[in-house]
Structures are given as C-alpha cells and as structure tokens.
C-alpha cells in the first residue's frame, strides 16, 4: 500500500511522563489499534534525544478519509482520551502528502 496522507505530531509530556506517553502510543500497534489498521502504512513513535518527555509520532495513511474513519473508532478514541492528561501542552501537528520514501523497521 502507498501512503497518500500523513502527519507528524510533537507531543510534550508532563515532566517524567514521557515513558508512559510512549507506552500508550505504542498500544496503537496492538491488534484493533489504529496503527494495526490495513490503512495505516507508517506508524512510528520516536523520542527527542535531548528531552525524553518530547515524543514524536509519524503516521502515513492510504487516505485522509481512511485516517479519519479509523480514528473515529473506539480503540483510537480511547488512546486519544488517555493522552490528554499526560501532556504539558497542546500537541504540534504538521500534515503532509507523502511523495516517496522508505519505511522499514
């Protein structure tokens, strides 16, 4: 599958909660989670090297509609609801249209 829609998000956890935020975001890869969807081509969780409470998420989706449909589901809504209390500030999002690349983990 090819990613035709994507975004990255920078999330800043409250001090000391970066590990919990990473663990929560990684549950998105579990069966039934948004990252496990056939429409999710890229789901990458990363951390800042200088601040472990800054977490980055990069996602690539078959389409923007597929992304919105999957995130309207119960599993994604549950994860999103749990993220809010862990954050020190609002996430910073950048949406994009993938052109070409490689994703192999």
N, C-alpha and C positions, 0 to 999 in steps of 0.2 A: 504494500500500500504506500501511497505517497501522501505526505503532509501538505495540505493546501491552506492551512490556517495554523497559526501558532501564537504563543505569547511566552514571555518570561515575567516572573514576579520576584521581587526582592522583599522578603519578609523579615522584619526585625523583631525578634522575641524579647520578652521582658528579660532582664538580666538573669542569667543562669538557666533559662528555659529553652535554650537552643536545642539541646538533646531531645527534649520532649516534642518540640516542633518537628524536628527531623523524623522522629519515630512515627508521629501522627501522619505526616505527609507520605511516608513510605507505606502506610497501610493502604494508600490509594492503589498500590500494585497488587493487593490481595484479590483473590477471586471475587468478582462482583464489584470491585472498586473501579473508579473512573480510569485509572491507568492500565487496568487489565482489559478495558474495552477494545474490541476489534478496530474501533475508530481512532484509538489513541496510538499514534505512531512513535511518539517520543514522550517519555515521562522521566525527567532527570531531576533529582534533588541534589543540590550542592551546598557547600558552606563556604563562607568567607575565610580566607587564610588568616586574616588579621583580627576577626571578631567572630567567635563561634556562635554568637547569638544572631548573626545575619545569615539567613538561609535563602537560597535561590532555587526557584522551580522553573524548568523549561519544559514546555509541552508543545507537541505537534499533533495536529488532528487532521483527519481526512477532509473535514469541512468545518466551518464555524457553526453551522446548524447542528452537526453531529456533536460538537463540543457542548453546545448549549443544551441539547437533548440529554446527553449523559449527565451533565451537572445538575439537571433538574431531578435526577433520580435520588432515591433515599440514601444510598451509600455516600454519594458526593455531598449531599446536603448535610449529612451527619459529620463528615470530616470538616467541612467549612464552618459549621456551628462550633466545633471544638477548637478551631484555630483562633478565633477572635480573642478569647480570654488569655491566650498565650502571647499576644502581640503587644509591643510597646508603642507602636504607631501603625497607621494605615499602610497596607502593602503598596508598593510601587509597581505598576504593570506597564509593560510595553507589548503591544500586539504587533504581529508581522505576518507577512506572507512568505513562507519558505521558498527559496529559489532552487537550491541544490546543496547537497552536503552528504554527510555520512554519520550514521549513528550506530555504533557497535560498542556494547559494554561488556 
